[in-house]
């Protein structure tokens, strides 16, 4: 195993910086990719006006609020963090969650009409992305179960 985590040279600092940037940004980065791709596929199918953007944002925000309420049991419980190695592996699989969620947005844009495509499409891609990221993290945790956990 590389000892760059405890090293003090420039390369060690650089590698730790890469690790820090990915650890703190991967979930948001994946969601940003998903939102951008989802907006693009719906806009391609439905056209886009300013009001559509607000519907898109509303649907996505509503889905996030629903999932947050669910996982915190009505905002009463804090959910625990996963070890850094689990998050790193789980988010490295984001090709699946991002791709599937954009696919759901494309399907919603095709199936739904007018303003409903914007609201429903963003709601659906957000739920899909969050659910699949949860699965990717669960998979990563299963892969790492039984291994000795180090500090994040």
Secondary structure, DSSP 8 states (H G I E B T S, - for coil): ---TTT--SHHHHHHHHHHHHHHHHHHHHHHHHHHHHHHHHHHHHH---HHHHHHHHHHHHHHHHHHHHHHTTTTTS------HHHHHHHHHTHHHHHHHHHHHHHHHHHHS-HHHHHHHHHHHHHHHHHHHHHHHHHHHHHHHTTS-----
